[in-house]
């Protein structure tokens, strides 16, 4: 399912998102898996944050895509999947 963030909650959400720890790295899954956050940028690029844990293994990505869904580059790796999941649950009722 897809949910859109209430515009009145954007600042609070961004503030809390900025507290999540990420690792600089060049590894990620090939496509979003599990909980996924899509940020639409003014320059038309899309930032995809996706992370889930399956059978004790974390699968995640923070990457930039074109509006057509073509991969541009990898940004980071998640270091705190539980905090990301709690953030999405708080703001999107997932």
C-alpha positions as CSV (number, residue, x, y, z in Angstrom):
1,X,0.0,0.0,0.0
2,X,1.0,3.6,-0.5
3,X,0.6,6.5,1.9
4,X,1.5,10.1,1.6
5,X,2.9,12.1,4.5
6,X,0.6,14.8,5.9
7,X,2.1,18.2,4.9
8,X,1.8,19.5,8.4
9,X,4.2,16.7,9.7
10,X,7.0,17.1,7.1
11,X,9.3,19.2,9.4
12,X,8.9,16.8,12.3
13,X,9.4,13.8,10.1
14,X,12.6,15.2,8.5
15,X,14.0,16.1,11.9
16,X,13.5,12.5,13.1
17,X,14.7,11.0,9.9
18,X,18.0,13.0,10.3
19,X,18.6,11.1,13.6
20,X,18.9,7.7,11.9
21,X,22.4,6.4,11.5
22,X,23.7,5.4,8.0
23,X,27.0,4.0,6.9
24,X,28.9,5.3,3.9
25,X,29.2,2.4,1.6
26,X,28.6,1.1,-1.9
27,X,26.4,-1.9,-1.2
28,X,22.7,-2.1,-1.5
29,X,19.9,-4.4,-2.7
30,X,19.0,-4.1,-6.4
31,X,15.5,-2.9,-5.7
32,X,13.4,-1.7,-2.7
33,X,12.4,-4.5,-0.3
34,X,10.1,-4.2,2.7
35,X,9.5,-0.8,4.2
36,X,10.3,1.9,1.6
37,X,10.3,5.6,1.7
38,X,10.3,7.6,-1.5
39,X,11.4,11.2,-1.5
40,X,10.6,13.3,-4.6
41,X,13.2,16.0,-5.1
42,X,12.7,19.4,-6.8
43,X,15.2,18.4,-9.5
44,X,12.9,15.5,-10.4
45,X,15.2,12.8,-9.0
46,X,13.8,10.3,-6.5
47,X,15.6,9.2,-3.3
48,X,14.6,5.7,-2.2
49,X,15.2,4.5,1.4
50,X,14.3,0.9,1.9
51,X,15.2,-1.5,4.6
52,X,13.9,-4.7,6.1
53,X,15.3,-7.7,8.0
54,X,14.5,-11.2,6.8
55,X,15.8,-14.2,8.7
56,X,18.3,-12.1,10.6
57,X,19.8,-10.5,7.5
58,X,19.3,-6.8,6.7
59,X,18.5,-5.7,3.2
60,X,18.6,-2.0,2.5
61,X,19.3,0.8,0.2
62,X,19.5,4.6,0.1
63,X,19.9,5.4,-3.6
64,X,19.0,8.0,-6.2
65,X,16.8,7.2,-9.2
66,X,15.5,9.0,-12.3
67,X,11.7,9.7,-12.4
68,X,11.6,6.7,-14.8
69,X,13.0,4.4,-12.2
70,X,16.6,4.2,-13.5
71,X,19.4,3.9,-11.0
72,X,21.7,6.9,-10.7
73,X,23.8,6.2,-7.7
74,X,24.1,4.7,-4.2
75,X,24.2,7.1,-1.3
76,X,24.5,5.0,1.9
77,X,23.6,1.8,3.9
78,X,21.3,1.6,6.8
79,X,22.8,1.2,10.3
80,X,19.5,1.3,12.2
81,X,16.7,-0.6,10.6
82,X,14.6,-0.7,13.8
83,X,14.6,3.1,14.1
84,X,13.6,3.5,10.4
85,X,10.7,1.0,10.9
86,X,9.5,2.9,14.0
87,X,9.7,6.2,12.2
88,X,7.5,4.8,9.4
89,X,5.1,3.3,11.8
90,X,4.8,6.6,13.7
91,X,4.1,8.8,10.7
92,X,2.4,6.4,8.3
93,X,0.6,4.0,10.6
94,X,2.2,0.9,8.9
